[in-house]
Amino acid sequence: MNLSFDKNIAEPYINGTLYRMTSNNNFLFIIVLYSVIALVSSVGNSLVLVVVYRNENKRMRTTINFFIVSKSCSDLLITFCNIPFQISTYTTGYLNPFSGIMGIVYCKVTVFFYYLSIEMSLLNLAAIAVDRFIAVFYPFKKFFTNRSAKIVIGVMWLVGTLFNIPLVIKSTLFENKDQYFRFCAFTFLLDDLRVFMITFFIAFIVLPLLTMVILYSSIVVKLFQQKAPGENSTINREQRYRRNRKVLVMVVVVISFTIVCWLPFFSVYVDCLMTFPAFSCKSIPYLQILAFANCALNPCLYVVFHDNFRSGLYALFRAAFRLNICNDVLV
């Protein structure tokens, strides 16, 4: 498709515009940042999956950890499907490394997984908020079982997939005649794209964040109103109190960093889409790095704040070390 646009047609997909706004002097710096993020995220999130899967005493097989695993999967989608796209853009100078049919398929795949990973990241955090709210306010009622948590996760992924179908249909490859410049773009009418993106922003960004703020505020108030563990507390109540406090601290920290990393990017993105101010759009490549950095940050937070995950990771490394020693002895 030749590079020509009607004013009523949507502006080029985010990277098609922003690449031209990024200084060549910053390319190497951006490539290094993306490479570090990809390395830490791929190793860290893969370890999350392995630790939960290989946990021998099943202590990691809890509802909250299933949601954490689902979030790690969404982070890995960004790592393997979106970050390579960004690195390719800055290393080759092309906003799409392929032309023809392969270029069109590449556009549709990257657009689909880009938005799906973001949707799943926030929806899983909202689901964790609901799980914690139930655990604190109804400690003796089992609303979420492991089976129901898996069903909820499946439904969330299905909803995200169905929502992104129009993006897949309307995304395509734009290139000039000599194929020197090509990029992914939406063929929505501009007004239709704005409506779709505002719907996405409200449904998958604002509402999950609002849900988390309300539920965690309620949890904090509830925990502060509870009597701190002491001599008159039963052992079970004391353990439950401490466990809820630890999990709450971890989840609040994870959500806080998620908001700090993603909200600036999407706020500026929507502003750029609606008004297209040059200054606002120029900041998006750097805000996107901050957003993607959240994928690498989450596993590090689990190590710091999640006692069971830290113990499981230690057991995994210890088992690997023992296996290595046994192999050396046999050799």
C-alpha positions as CSV (number, residue, x, y, z in Angstrom):
1,M,0.0,0.0,0.0
2,N,1.4,3.4,-1.0
3,L,2.1,6.1,1.6
4,S,-0.9,8.4,1.1
5,F,-3.5,9.4,3.6
6,D,-6.9,11.0,3.6
7,K,-7.5,13.5,6.4
8,N,-10.4,11.5,7.6
9,I,-8.3,8.3,7.9
10,A,-6.5,7.6,11.2
11,E,-3.0,8.9,11.6
12,P,-0.3,6.3,11.3
13,Y,-0.1,3.8,14.2
14,I,1.8,5.2,17.1
15,N,5.3,4.0,16.0
16,G,4.8,5.3,12.4
17,T,4.6,8.9,13.7
18,L,6.9,8.7,16.7
19,Y,9.9,7.2,15.0
20,R,10.3,10.4,13.0
21,M,10.2,12.4,16.2
22,T,13.1,10.6,17.9
23,S,16.6,12.0,17.5
24,N,19.1,9.7,15.9
25,N,21.5,10.5,18.7
26,N,19.2,8.7,21.2
27,F,18.8,5.5,19.1
28,L,21.7,3.6,20.7
29,F,20.6,4.6,24.2
30,I,17.1,3.4,23.5
31,I,18.3,0.1,22.1
32,V,20.4,-0.6,25.2
33,L,17.5,0.2,27.5
34,Y,15.1,-2.1,25.5
35,S,17.7,-4.9,25.5
36,V,18.2,-4.7,29.3
37,I,14.5,-4.7,29.9
38,A,14.0,-7.7,27.6
39,L,16.7,-9.7,29.3
40,V,15.5,-9.0,32.9
41,S,11.9,-9.5,32.0
42,S,12.4,-12.8,30.1
43,V,14.5,-14.3,32.8
44,G,12.5,-13.0,35.7
45,N,9.0,-13.8,34.4
46,S,10.1,-17.2,33.2
47,L,11.4,-17.9,36.8
48,V,7.9,-16.9,38.1
49,L,6.3,-19.6,35.9
50,V,8.9,-22.2,36.8
51,V,8.7,-21.6,40.6
52,V,4.9,-21.9,40.7
53,Y,4.8,-24.9,38.4
54,R,7.6,-26.8,40.2
55,N,6.5,-26.0,43.8
56,E,6.6,-29.4,45.5
57,N,4.5,-28.6,48.6
58,K,1.8,-26.8,46.6
59,R,2.3,-23.6,48.8
60,M,2.6,-21.6,45.6
61,R,-0.6,-23.0,44.1
62,T,-2.9,-20.3,45.5
63,T,-5.4,-18.0,43.7
64,I,-3.2,-14.9,44.0
65,N,-0.2,-16.8,42.5
66,F,-2.3,-18.0,39.6
67,F,-3.2,-14.4,38.8
68,I,0.5,-13.5,39.2
69,V,1.4,-16.2,36.7
70,S,-1.2,-14.9,34.3
71,K,0.3,-11.4,34.7
72,S,3.8,-12.8,34.0
73,C,2.5,-14.4,30.8
74,S,1.2,-11.0,29.7
75,D,4.6,-9.4,30.6
76,L,6.3,-12.1,28.5
77,L,4.0,-11.2,25.6
78,I,5.3,-7.7,25.7
79,T,8.9,-9.0,26.1
80,F,8.8,-11.4,23.1
81,C,6.3,-9.7,20.8
82,N,6.6,-5.9,21.3
83,I,10.1,-5.1,22.5
84,P,11.8,-6.9,19.6
85,F,9.6,-4.7,17.3
86,Q,11.0,-1.6,19.0
87,I,14.6,-2.8,18.8
88,S,14.1,-3.7,15.1
89,T,12.7,-0.2,14.5
90,Y,15.8,1.6,15.9
91,T,18.4,-0.8,14.5
92,T,17.1,-1.1,10.9
93,G,15.5,2.2,10.5
94,Y,12.3,0.5,9.3
95,L,9.1,0.7,11.4
96,N,8.3,-2.7,10.0
97,P,11.1,-5.1,9.0
98,F,9.0,-6.9,6.5
99,S,7.2,-5.9,3.3
100,G,4.3,-7.4,1.4
101,I,2.2,-10.2,3.0
102,M,4.7,-10.8,5.7
103,G,4.6,-7.1,6.7
104,I,0.8,-7.2,7.0
105,V,0.9,-10.3,9.1
106,Y,3.6,-8.8,11.3
107,C,1.5,-5.6,11.8
108,K,-1.5,-7.6,12.8
109,V,0.4,-9.9,15.2
110,T,2.3,-7.1,17.0
111,V,-0.8,-4.9,17.3
112,F,-2.9,-7.7,18.7
113,F,-0.3,-8.8,21.3
114,Y,0.6,-5.2,22.2
115,Y,-2.9,-4.4,23.4
116,L,-3.7,-7.9,24.7
117,S,-0.7,-7.8,27.0
118,I,-1.6,-4.4,28.4
119,E,-5.2,-5.4,29.0
120,M,-4.2,-8.6,30.7
121,S,-1.7,-6.9,32.9
122,L,-4.3,-4.5,34.4
123,L,-7.1,-7.0,34.5
124,N,-5.0,-9.5,36.5
125,L,-4.1,-6.8,39.0
126,A,-7.8,-5.9,39.4
127,A,-8.5,-9.7,39.9
128,I,-5.8,-9.8,42.6
129,A,-7.5,-6.8,44.3
130,V,-10.8,-8.6,44.3
131,D,-9.1,-11.8,45.7
132,R,-7.4,-9.8,48.5
133,F,-10.6,-7.9,49.3
134,I,-12.5,-11.2,49.8
135,A,-9.6,-12.7,51.8
136,V,-9.7,-9.8,54.3
137,F,-13.4,-9.1,54.5
138,Y,-14.6,-12.7,54.3
139,P,-11.7,-14.8,55.6
140,F,-13.9,-17.9,56.3
141,K,-15.7,-17.9,53.0
142,K,-14.0,-19.5,49.9
143,F,-15.3,-17.5,47.0
144,F,-12.2,-18.0,44.9
145,T,-11.0,-21.5,44.6
146,N,-8.0,-22.5,42.4
147,R,-10.5,-23.8,39.8
148,S,-12.6,-20.7,39.8
149,A,-9.5,-18.5,39.6
150,K,-8.4,-20.4,36.4
151,I,-11.9,-19.9,34.9
152,V,-11.7,-16.1,35.7
153,I,-8.3,-16.0,34.1
154,G,-9.6,-17.8,31.0
155,V,-12.5,-15.4,30.7
156,M,-10.3,-12.4,31.0
157,W,-8.0,-13.6,28.2
158,L,-11.0,-14.4,26.0
159,V,-12.5,-10.9,26.6
160,G,-9.2,-9.3,25.7
161,T,-8.9,-11.4,22.6
162,L,-12.4,-10.6,21.4
163,F,-11.9,-6.8,22.0
164,N,-8.8,-6.8,19.9
165,I,-10.3,-8.4,16.8
166,P,-11.3,-5.0,15.3
167,L,-7.6,-3.9,15.7
168,V,-6.4,-6.9,13.9
169,I,-8.9,-6.4,11.0
170,K,-8.1,-2.7,10.7
171,S,-4.3,-2.8,11.0
172,T,-2.2,-3.0,7.9
173,L,1.1,-2.1,6.3
174,F,1.8,1.3,4.8
175,E,4.9,1.8,2.6
176,N,6.1,4.2,0.1
177,K,6.9,3.2,-3.5
178,D,10.6,2.5,-3.1
179,Q,9.9,0.7,0.3
180,Y,12.4,3.0,2.0
181,F,9.8,3.8,4.7
182,R,7.1,1.4,5.9
183,F,5.1,1.1,9.1
184,C,2.0,-0.3,10.7
185,A,-1.2,1.8,10.6
186,F,-4.9,1.6,11.3
187,T,-7.4,2.0,8.5
188,F,-10.1,3.2,10.9
189,L,-11.6,6.6,10.2
190,L,-10.0,8.9,12.7
191,D,-13.1,9.5,14.7
192,D,-13.8,5.8,14.9
193,L,-10.2,5.1,16.1
194,R,-10.6,7.8,18.8
195,V,-13.8,6.2,20.0
196,F,-12.2,2.8,20.1
197,M,-9.1,4.0,22.0
198,I,-11.2,5.9,24.5
199,T,-13.2,2.8,25.1
200,F,-10.0,0.8,25.5
201,F,-8.6,3.4,27.9
202,I,-11.8,3.5,30.1
203,A,-12.5,-0.3,30.1
204,F,-8.9,-1.6,30.5
205,I,-7.1,1.2,32.2
206,V,-9.4,3.5,34.2
207,L,-11.9,0.9,35.5
208,P,-9.3,-1.6,36.7
209,L,-7.2,1.2,38.4
210,L,-10.4,2.6,39.9
211,T,-11.3,-0.9,41.2
212,M,-7.9,-1.3,42.7
213,V,-7.9,2.0,44.4
214,I,-11.4,1.5,46.0
215,L,-10.7,-2.1,47.1
216,Y,-7.3,-1.5,48.5
217,S,-8.4,1.6,50.3
218,S,-11.1,-0.5,51.9
219,I,-8.6,-3.2,52.8
220,V,-6.2,-0.7,54.4
221,V,-9.0,0.7,56.5
222,K,-10.1,-2.8,57.6
223,L,-6.7,-3.9,58.6
224,F,-6.0,-0.8,60.6
225,Q,-9.3,-1.2,62.4
226,Q,-8.4,-4.8,63.3
227,K,-6.8,-5.5,66.6
228,A,-3.1,-6.1,66.2
229,P,-1.9,-9.6,67.1
230,G,-1.1,-9.9,70.8
231,E,-1.4,-12.2,73.8
232,N,-5.2,-12.5,73.4
233,S,-5.1,-13.4,69.8
234,T,-5.4,-16.9,68.6
235,I,-2.5,-18.4,66.6
236,N,-4.7,-18.7,63.4
237,R,-5.9,-15.1,63.7
238,E,-2.3,-13.9,64.2
239,Q,-1.0,-15.8,61.2
240,R,-3.9,-14.6,59.0
241,Y,-3.3,-11.0,60.1
242,R,0.4,-11.1,59.3
243,R,-0.1,-12.9,56.0
244,N,-2.7,-10.4,54.9
245,R,-0.4,-7.5,55.8
246,K,2.5,-9.0,53.9
247,V,0.5,-9.8,50.8
248,L,-1.1,-6.4,50.9
249,V,2.2,-4.6,51.0
250,M,3.5,-6.6,48.0
251,V,0.4,-6.1,45.9
252,V,0.2,-2.3,46.7
253,V,3.8,-1.9,45.7
254,V,3.3,-3.8,42.5
255,I,0.2,-1.8,41.6
256,S,1.9,1.5,42.5
257,F,4.8,0.8,40.1
258,T,2.4,-0.3,37.4
259,I,0.5,3.0,37.7
260,V,3.7,5.0,37.7
261,C,5.0,3.1,34.6
262,W,1.9,2.8,32.5
263,L,-0.4,5.8,33.3
264,P,1.9,8.5,31.9
265,F,2.3,6.7,28.7
266,F,-1.5,6.2,28.1
267,S,-2.4,9.6,29.3
268,V,-0.1,11.2,26.7
269,Y,-1.0,8.6,24.1
270,V,-4.7,9.5,24.4
271,D,-3.9,13.2,24.4
272,C,-1.7,12.8,21.3
273,L,-4.4,10.8,19.5
274,M,-7.1,13.4,20.3
275,T,-5.2,16.6,19.6
276,F,-1.9,15.5,18.0
277,P,0.3,18.2,19.7
278,A,3.9,17.8,18.6
279,F,5.4,18.2,22.1
280,S,3.0,15.6,23.6
281,C,3.7,13.1,20.9
282,K,7.5,13.5,21.1
283,S,7.6,12.2,24.7
284,I,5.8,8.9,23.9
285,P,8.9,6.9,22.8
286,Y,10.5,7.6,26.2
287,L,7.3,7.0,28.2
288,Q,6.9,3.7,26.3
289,I,10.3,2.6,27.6
290,L,9.1,3.4,31.1
291,A,5.9,1.4,30.5
292,F,7.8,-1.7,29.2
293,A,10.2,-1.5,32.1
294,N,7.3,-2.5,34.3
295,C,7.6,-6.0,32.8
296,A,11.2,-6.4,34.2
297,L,10.4,-4.7,37.5
298,N,7.5,-7.0,38.6
299,P,9.6,-10.2,39.1
300,C,12.1,-8.2,41.2
301,L,9.3,-7.0,43.4
302,Y,8.1,-10.6,43.9
303,V,11.6,-11.5,45.1
304,V,11.6,-8.7,47.6
305,F,8.1,-8.9,49.0
306,H,6.8,-12.4,48.3
307,D,8.2,-14.8,51.0
308,N,7.0,-18.0,49.4
309,F,8.2,-17.0,45.9
310,R,11.6,-16.1,47.4
311,S,11.7,-19.5,49.1
312,G,10.6,-21.3,46.0
313,L,13.3,-19.5,44.0
314,Y,15.9,-20.5,46.5
315,A,14.8,-24.1,46.4
316,L,14.9,-24.0,42.6
317,F,18.5,-22.7,42.5
318,R,19.5,-25.2,45.2
319,A,18.1,-28.1,43.2
320,A,19.9,-26.9,40.1
321,F,23.1,-26.5,42.0
322,R,22.8,-30.1,43.4
323,L,22.1,-31.4,39.9
324,N,25.2,-29.7,38.5
325,I,27.3,-31.2,41.3
326,C,26.0,-34.7,40.6
327,N,26.7,-34.3,36.9
328,D,30.3,-33.2,37.7
329,V,30.7,-36.2,40.0
330,L,29.4,-38.6,37.3
331,V,31.7,-37.1,34.7
